[in-house]
């Protein structure tokens, strides 16, 4: 078979050129059609061109005459030939470009763009992780079961070099696929965002709340020391009044008291003023947004409007003479306001005072309080960058997750046959995805102290107390907390960074988060998995499998 200049079979080059030409032709055909069809065709063409150009480049990189590079190149070639790889790649290449066709054109543009970002990258991440697990387990197990590994290791190649080569090939191939997913997502997002918006507010939401990167700042009480002292006093009083209840579930009591105080602090009662301080603003003079989602506390008028007044750093906003102009907003709706630079840039911290100006609703005897749900109910955003840089950080985190899945798959395949290896890899992947859920679900039983040593001491003390009272089940459950805490501590968390959700809502993905994922998912965990896989492979009889 003849070969092209890059060393690729001429048939492969012709196939890719034909695929690209076909996709471009489809794009030209639908160019005058609906915007969603144009976006789908353009996205598919961009991903096809990227794959057709990326595979030769990847092969050229791995064309060196070293053992690790040769093994990595063989993994890439094997990935391209496998039918299972083709199926998953078709799913990725089809799901991302077809998403615009599923969106309701009557929906607000900002919601459609957010949906596209979330589902395209979420779907791609899921499929690529499954694909990486299948490739890792199938490649190593296939070599062992077929005996090819004996011929490979007969060369001057150590077993650890063999495992590193397998992992390197999977990581580089994953880098190509993550880049293609990013190209497809970015193409679709920018084409969709360029379409018509419902109104000017919808257009502002797309440009100022979705296709941006904003640093999120949570409010603090005006006097944090007094606030913490009040919580500590409430805990002490509860422990004194209800010692048995507090001893049975101290963590739950602490969480309940703190939640109650947080809700009280985020509630503005009628004819009262509450102060919220947003620290670390850094005297930025522009691009500051205040997000509010007010709610009324009277269940009979749950959807009533709320009326309030606001002061920024002691100055009325919006000004109406010496007093702020009262504002009326619908309850349970999220509102984002661009704050005036002249009022914000007067101090490093922004002080927001909110006065409840609600009237007594018809049929009621008192005005309703205004509450902001702790978390997203009241938040400040400071613009720090654009969508493209944030997308690159999200893709970097996704690539790090693929690197970890590849390391787990290679290590599992070095120890087990293919069904067991793929099962172990997917179970660990599912555990990493649901790590935060398990922490929340088990937290009320396992977290009983403020520090690691405190939790261990408290757990032992409570287990002994349960045994003295004859409560065997409660004692065993308390001691099992050591096991669950250890597993959750050792298991990585794929959802803690919330990278895709942050990207879709225009929240900045910090560089520190990306760096930590590179170190942990791309370095520490793969090194541990590789050491374990090398230890097992060194003691495994490769002749008998």
N, C-alpha and C positions, 0 to 999 in steps of 0.2 A: 504494500500500500504506500503510495506517495505521501510525502509530508510537506507541510508548508514551512515558511521561514522560522516560525516559532517552535518547530518540532512537533506540531500537532498533526494528526492525520488529516489529509485533505478532505476526507468525507466529513469529519467533525467540523472543520472550518466552513464547508459548504452548508452543513445543516444549521449552524448558528447564523450564518448570513441569511439563509432562507427564512429562519424564524424571525430575525430582525426585520427583514423586508416585509414579511407578512404582517407583522404587528404594526409597522409604520403604515402599510396600506390600509389596515383596519382603522388606524387612527385618522387617516385622511378621509376615509369614507364617512366616519361618524363626526367629523370635525364640524359639520354644519348642523349636527343633531343637537339634542339636549346637552346642557353643561355637564350633567353627571356622566353621560356616555363619553363625552370628550375627555373628561378627567380619567375615567376608567381605562380608555384606550391609551392615553398618554402615560399613565402610571405603569401599565403592563409593558409598553414599549421601553420605558426607562429601565425597568427591572430586567428585561430581556437583554438590552444592550449592555447593562452593567454586568450581568452574568457572563455574557459572551466575551467581554473584554477582561473580566476578572479571572476566569479560569486560566487562560494562557499566562497572565501575569503571575498567578500563584505557582504555576508549574515552573516558570522561569526562576522564581525565587528559590524553589526547592530542587533545582537542577544540579546543585553542587555534589561533588563526589565524597560526601561524608556519610557515615552510617546513619546518624539521626535524621539527616535531611532525606536520605533515600527511603527510610521507613515512612517519614512524613509524606513524601511524594506518593508513595504507594497507597497511603490512606486516602489522599485526595483523589487519585485515580479510581480507587475502589468505590469511594463515595459517589463519583460521577456515574459509574457503571451500574450500581445497585438499583433495582426497581423500586424498593421501598423508599430510597432517597428521592427518586423521581416523583413518586406519589405525594410525599410530603412537600416537596418543592412546588408541585403543581397546586397543592392546597394553599401554600403561602402566596404563590404568585396569583392565584385566583381570588382568594379572600380579600386581600388588600385592595386591588383595583376595583373589585365589584362592590365594595362597601358604599361608594357614592350612589350607586343605583338603588340601594335600599333605604336611603334617607328620604324623608318626607320633605319635598320642596316648600311646603307651606310652613314648616317649622322655622323658628328663628335661626339665622345664620350662625350665631355664636354657639348655639346648642349643637348644630350639625357639625361644626368644626371640632368641638370638644368630643363628640361621639366618634368622629372619624379618627382622631388622634388616639383615643383610649382603646377602641376596638381593633384598629389596625396594628398597633404595636403590641397590645395584649395578646391578640391572636398569633402574631408572628413569634412572640416570645415563647408561647406555649408550644407551637409546632416545632420551632427550632430546638427547644430543649428536648422534646421527644425524639426528634431526628438525631440529635447529638448522642443521646443515650443509646439509640438503636445502632448507630454507626460504631460507637465505642465498643459496645458489647459484641456486636456482630463481627467486627474486624479482629479483635483479639481471640475470641472464641473460635472463629472460623480458622484462624491460623493454627490454633492448638488442635482442633478436631481433625483438620485435614492433614496435619503434619508439616505444613509449610513453615512453621516456626523453627523446626529443626534445621531446615536448609538456611533460614535466615540467620540463626544463631551459630551456624557452622562457619560463617564469615567472621572476621575480626570485629565482632559486635557484642558488647556486654548486654546482659538482660536488662539492666537499668536503662541503657541507651535505647533498647527496643521499646520499652514503655514510654520513655520521654519522646521518642519519635512518633509513636502513636498519638500521644497527647498533643504534640506540636502540630501534627497534621490536622487533627480535629479542631484545634484552636484557630489555626489559620483559615481553614475552610469555614468555620463559624464566623470569623471576622468578615469574610466575603459575604456570607448570607445576611449577617446583621447590617452590613453596609447597604445591601440591596433593599432590605426592608426599610431602612431609613430613606433611601432614595425614593422608593415608591410612596412612602408616607408623606415625605416633604412635597413631592410633586402633586399629590392629590390635595394636600392641605392648602397649598398656595393657589391652586386652580380653583378650589371650592371657595376660599376666602375672597378671591377676586370677583366672585359672582354677586348678584344683587342681594342687598340686605333688606330686612323688613322696614327699618326706619333708621334715622340717624343714631338713635341710642343703640340699636343692634350693631351698626357699623362701629361705633365707639367701643362696644363690648368686645368685638372681634380683635380690634387693633390694640386695645388697652387692657384687656383682661384675659385673652387667650394667647395671641401671638406675641407674647412678651415673656420676660423673666423678672419676677418681682420677689423681693425679700419680704417674708411675712414676720410681723412683729405682734406679739400677743400683749394685751393690756396687763398692767399690774395695779394693785391698790396704791392709793396715794401715800399710805404709810405701811409698807410691807412688814416692818417689825411688829407694829401693833396688830396687824392682821394675823400673823403667825402666833403671836402671844394669845390672841383670842381663841384660836383653834386649839392650842395646847391647853388652855384653861378649860375649854369644853371637853376635851378628852379626859383631863384629870377629874372633872366633875362626873363624867359618865362612869369612869372606872371606880369612883368612890360610891356612887349611887347604885350602880348595877354591876357589881364586881363579877358575878357569875356570867352574865351576858358578855361582858368585855373579855373575860378569860377564855370563854368558849370560842370566840372569833375576834381576836384583837385586830387583825388586818381589816376585816369587814367593817369593824367599828370605826377605825381610822378613816377608811375610805368614805364611809357614810357621813361622818362629821365634816370631812373636807368638801365633799360634794354639796352638802347642805350650805356650808359657808360660801362656797363658790356661787351657788345659785342666789343666795341672799345678796352677795356683793354685786352680781350682775343684774339685779333687779332695782329699778328706779320706782319708788313708791309715789303715789300722788302728792303733788306740791312739794316734792323733795328734789335735791340735786345730788347726783353721784359723780365722783371724779374717777376717771380712768387715765392712767399714765402709760404711755408707750415709750419705753426706753431705747437708747441707742440709735436715735434717728440720724445723728451725725450732721445736723444742720444742712441737710439737703434742701435745695431751694425749689425743686420741681419734681414732678412725677411721684406724688404721694397721694395714695387713695385710702379712703376710709370705707370699710365694708360693714354694713349693718343689716341685721335680720331681726327686727323687733317683733316681740310677741306680747299679747295681752294675757294676763293671768286669770281673768274671769272666764270660766268655761262656758258661760251662757253667751258671751260675746266674743268667742274665740277668734272670729274673723273680722272683728271691728278694726277700724283704722286707729293708729296711734298718733298722738300729737305731742311734740316735744320741742325744746330749744337747746342749742348747742353753743358752747364757748370753746375756742381753740387758744390755748396758752393765755387764758384770761380775757380774750377779745371775742366779741360776739360774731357768730357766723351762721348764716349770711347776715350781714349787718343791716339793721333797721333803726338808725339813730344810735343811741347808747345801748340798746337791747338787741338780741338776735331775733331774726324773723322766725316765727314759729313754723314748723314743718309738719306736714301730715302725710303719713305713709301707710300703705296697707300692711296689716299684720301677716306674719309668716311668709314674707317675700324678701328676697335678698336685694339689697340696694348698694351700689358702689358710687362714691362721690369723689371727684377730683378736688383736692384741697388747695386753697390759694397759697402760693409760695410765700407771700408776705406775712401770712399768719403762722406758717409752719416753721420757717427757717429762723426763728428767734431764739431757739434753745436746742440743746442736744436731745432733750426729751420733749415729747408732745403731750400736753395735758388736755384731755377732752372732758369737759363737764357737760352732763346731760341733765336737763330739767324736765320732769314729767308735767305736761300741760294738758293731760287728758281731761275731757269733760265727763260728766255723769251721763252714761248712755241712757236712752229711753227705756223705762221700765226697771232701772236699777236705782240703788240708793247711794252709791258711792262711785267715784272714778276708779278706773282700772289701773293697776300697776303695769309698768313696761319692763319686760325681762329680755335679756340677750343670752342665748344658750352659750355656756362656757365652751370655748373652742372657736367655731366659725361664726358665732352670733355677733361678735364685735372684734374686728381685726384691722390692722393697718398694713398697707402694702407700699413698698418703696421700689420703684423700677430700677433694676440693675443691669439689664441686658435685653437681648432679643431672643426670638424663638429658635433660630438656627443653632446658636451656641448651647441652648438648653437641650435641644434635640440631640446634639452630639454627646452631651453628658449622659442623657438617658440611654443612648445606644451603647456607650462605653460600659455602663452598668449592666445592660443586657448581655453584652459580650463576656463580661466577667462571670456572669451566672452560667453561660455556656461553658466557659473554661472549667468551672467547678464541676458541672455535670459530666463533662468529658473525663475529668480526673477520677470521679467516682465510678464511671462506667468502665474505664480501663482497669482500675484496681479490682472492681467486682469481677470482671471477666478473667483476670489473672487467677482468681480463686475459685470461681464456680463455672458451671456450664451455662449456655446462653439463656435458657429460661430463668434460671435462678439469678443470673447476673442482671438481666434486664428488669426483673422484679425488684431486686434490691435497689437498683439505681432509681427506678421510678418511685419506690416507696420513700427513699431519702429525698427525692425531689419534691414529692407531695408534702413531706414533713417540713421541708424548708419553706415551701409556699405558705403552709398553714401554721408556721411557728408562732406568729403573733396571736393567732386565734387560740392556740393551745395555751399560751401564756395567760391570756385573759380568762379562759375557761377554768384553768387550774389555779389562778392567782389567789382566789378567796380561801383555798385550802393550804397553799404552800407558802405564801408570803406572810410572815408573822413578825418580822423585824425590819429595822431600817437599814441594817448592814448585813453582809454575808455571815459574819461571825454571830451577829445578833440573831439572825434567822436560825442558824444551826443550834445555838444555845436554847432559844425559845422552843424550837421544835422538840428537842430532847426533853426539856422540862415538861412541856404539855403532854408528850407521849407517856412519860412516867406518871404524870397525874392521872391520865386516862386509865393506865394499867391499875393504879391503886383503887380507882373507882369501879374496876371491872369492865370498863368499856374497851374491849379488845379491838373491835372494828375501828373505833376512832383512833386508837393508838397506832394500829397498823397503817391506817390512812395517813396519819401524821408522819410516820417514818418513811412511807413510800414517797413522801415529798422530796426526800434526798435524791431518789432515783429520777423522778420527773424533772426536778430542777437541774440535775446533772445532764440529762438528755437534752433538755431545752437549751442549756448553756452551751453544750458542745455542738448542737445542730445549728447550722447557719440559717439566717432569716432572709428570704427573698422578698418579703413585703415590707420590711421595716423602713426602707428608703422611700417607698411610695413614689418611685421615679415617674412612672407613666401617669399617675394621677396628678402629680405636680406639674408635669409638662402640659397636660390637657387643661389645667386651670391657670396656667400662666404663673406658677410659683417656681422660683429659682431652685434648681438642684445644686446644693453647695458643692464647691470643689472638694471640700473635706470628705463629703460622702463618696464622691467618685474615687478619691485617693484611697479611702478605707476599703472600698470594694475591690480595687485593684490589688491592694496588699493582701486582703483576706481571701477573696474568691479566686484571684489570679495567682496568688503566691503561697500563702500559709496553708490553706486547705488542700490545694493540689499537691504541695510538698508532702503533707502528712499522708494523703491518699497514695501518692507515688511510693513513699517509703513502705507503706503497708503492702501495696501490690508487689513491689520488688521482693519483700521478705517472703511472701507466699509463693511467688513464681520461682524464687531460688530453691525452694524446697519441694516444688511440684514435679512429679514424674511426667515429663512432656511426651514420653513415648506412649504411655498408656492414656494420656489425657487427664 
